Amino acid sequence: MYAPSCRLRPLGSADFDRVLQLERVLFGAGAWTYGMLADELAALGRWYVVAEPAGPDAIAVYGIGPKPVVGYAGLWFDGDVAQIMTIGVDPHYQRHGVGRALLEALVGRARKLRAEAVLLEVRVDNEPALALYERYGFERIGLRRRYYQPEDKDAFTMRLDLRDQRDQHEQQGAAS
């Protein structure tokens, strides 16, 4: 499977149809609707990005002009803690670094906002996502029974503590 490098950019209303198409493929009956997505983007403290193919290879494959959205992700910051609202990657682009790039963008944004931590929920049976989050340093802190509806699936709540990382970075800066 061919997977060109990707670039991230802000999610815009022109991306809604593609994001909703991916939602249905990835999340089935639990997928967001147009209204849910619009409300989410309009809510305070939200930040959403999309991934699209980039570089010379993308031009060779997709031609000049707009490229298809192959992933999307969103963050909510309440003033203390950032919450990952969603990460979705086109199945053809999974395991090619798109999800990691989106996660890094969300965590980077949380750091810029000086969030104390990043929280997320993930289905207990989503092994690839669990592996990604654990590699990135997230820890399982709880179980939310029947969190995903209408599928009736449990979710792990996971947390990445940014205070420890910020303290280490500030100590390194002071030692230089």
N, C-alpha and C positions, 0 to 999 in steps of 0.2 A: 504494500500500500504506500503510495506517494504522499508525503506530508511536508510541504514547504514550510519555511520559517514563518512565524506570524508576528504581526504587530498589533498592539492594543490601542484602542481609541475609545472615547466616551460613547456609551450607548445612546442612540437617538431614536426619535419616533419612526424614522424611515427603516429602522432595524426590527420593529415590532413583529412584522409578519414572519420573518426568519426566526426570531427568538421563540415565538409561539409555536412555530413548526418544530423546532428542536425540543421545546418543552413537551409537546405531545409524544415525540419519539422517545425521549428520555424518561418522562415521568407518568406517561399514560393518563389514567383517570385523575391523578393528582396534579396534573399540569395547570399552570396559571392560565387564566383567561386574559383577553385583551384588557378588560376593565381592571383586573387585578394588577396587571403589569403597569398600566397607566397610573393607577393609584399608588403603587409602590414607588415609581419614579418621582411622583409629585410629593411624596412624603418628606418631611424634614429629616436631615441627617443622612440621606441616601447618596450613594456613589456607585454607579454602574459602568462597566466597561465591556467591550466586545473584542474578540480576537478575529483577525482576518488574515489570510495568506499574504505574504509580503516578499519582496525581493525579485530578482530576475527570474527565478524558477516559477514564481507565481504568475508573472506576466506570460511566460511560455505556456503555462497550463491554462490560465484563465483569460489571457489577453489584457489589453489596456482597459482601464476603467474600473468600476467598483468590483470588489471581490466579495465572495459569499462569507457571511459570518459563520465561523466554525466553532465559536465558543462565546460564553458570556458569564459574567459574575457580578455580584452586588454585595455591598457592605452598608450597614447601618451603624452610625455612631451616636450614642446618647449623651456624650459628654464625659463618660468614664470608660465604658467598655464598648468595643466594636463587635458587631454580630455579622458573621457571614450569612447573608440571606439565601444565596444560591450560587452554585457553580455548575455550568452545563457545558459539555463538549460533544460535538457531533461524533457519533460512534466511529466514523471513518478516520477521525483525528485523535481518538483516544490512544493513550500510551505513546504519544509523540511530543510530550512536553507542553501542550497547550494548557492543560489543567494546572500544571505546576506554574506556568507563567501567570495565569489568572490568579492563583493563590498568592504568589509573590507580590503581585500588584495590590491585592487587597490588604495583605499584611503590611506592605510598604505604606499604603495610605493610612492604615491604623497607626503606624509609628509616627507619621507626619502629624497626625491629629493628637499625638501623645496619649493614645489609649493605654490603659493599664493592662488590658488583655484582649484577646480575640476569642470569641465563642462561636460554636457552630453545632448544628445537629446533622447527623448522618445516619442513614439506614444501617441497621446492624448487619445486614447481609451485603452491603456494598464494599466488598473486600478491596477493590482497587482504590477507592476513595479513602478508606480507613488506612491503607498502607501509605498513601501519599501524605495524609495528615500526620500520621505518626512519624514518618521520616522527617517531616518539617518541624517536629517538636511538640505537636498537640498531644495532650493527655486526655484519656477518657475520665470524666468526672461524674457521670451519671447515666441513667437509663430512663428514657421517656417512653412508657408503654403506650402503644397504639398512637404514636405521634403522627404518623403519615396516614392520612385519610384520603380517599375511601379504602385504601389498600389494607388498613388495619395493621401496619408494620411499626415495629419498635424502632427507636432511634437512640444512638449514643449522643450525649452532650459531650463536647470536647472543648478544651481550653488551651490556649497558648499564652503564657504569662509574658508580657512585654516589659514589665518593670525590671525583672532580673536582667534581661538583655540590655535594657537602657542603662541600668546601673553599671553593668560590666563595660559597656561602651564608654560611658562617662568616666569611669575609673581609668580605662586605657588612654583616653584623651588627656586626662590630668597627669598621667605618668610620662607622657611624651615631652 
